[in-house]
């Protein structure tokens, strides 16, 4: 089937394939009818009325059971998916909307941090209990800071750029600082906050601390209005003498560093899957257009020059998909390629995110050119995809930092 493209179904169990089919039907039925409205609901968390956005998230997480899949089996969930199977699920969701995917899978990203390299049993039990209920439970990953953006994610800096601080006062961490840009910040039920521990040196100076959102001392801004991924809320979070139990630090010492690197590795691969989901929607919109549009009495796709351009679009799509599946399959085989915190895996994921998102942007730009004025009109359903995919290119460190990290690994660059 064309709609399945280059998915490696030999690596995906039958039950996961069936779940992907159910997600595809859900996206067609519940999400795509609202495609042109998504940008208008960037402030859905601020509205007094119940919106279709809340309904979509509830159906995705609760009715379809996605939220329970974020919980590992040993904690009562059904989250035994491989990385490749995760990618297949993510692609189906982001075919409908990237913002839906960014918020939709944010708690799963947090669970990975709690579980890697070894589980924080206390925090995981707390989180699992809530994720397994029939109410949405959202964990926001608070990393980026105003002064340095992605510098927080540069492992070479060893936490020196982190200005959100924490110190122990008896049996409690006291957190102060300012974070911004994290997905689902406004509606979050909890935060994973990347902090610098006062008075400690690397690697003991870096911490991820779990903070329930109703803890006194937390305030948030209203959402930013962005060029894309509108229903994924981004904004500011302030922590003013926020106190949580000392056990809410996820890991200690080098294990915390490993967890953070693994978080980045996973996040970069996930953004590859986000972009592939956008490309699949791009294909549907473009195919519908070239099937119906005529030039000199023949369908547009039956002209040589147009067919060449369509072939270039398919080339970009295939490169993006193969790169994505390759990245996720490597993550499934740490015995061969290294752990999720291995620098080779980390730099590989960064290059893959650059390759996939650049190819996606290029393919959608070609599609817009082929569609002419209809391509840049909102009614054409293509220009939104270009805006959305640009966000997937920038997040999780940015393309320049990802290139630098790869050069450090492969060429041994040391001074920058």
Beta strands, then each sheet from edge to edge (+ up, - down):
strand 1: 139-142
strand 2: 165-169
strand 3: 172-180
strand 4: 190-197
strand 5: 206-212
strand 6: 218-220
strand 7: 236-245
strand 8: 294-295
strand 9: 298-299
sheet 1: 1+ 4+ 2+ 3- 7+ 6-
sheet 2: 1+ 4+ 5-
sheet 3: 8+ 9-
end
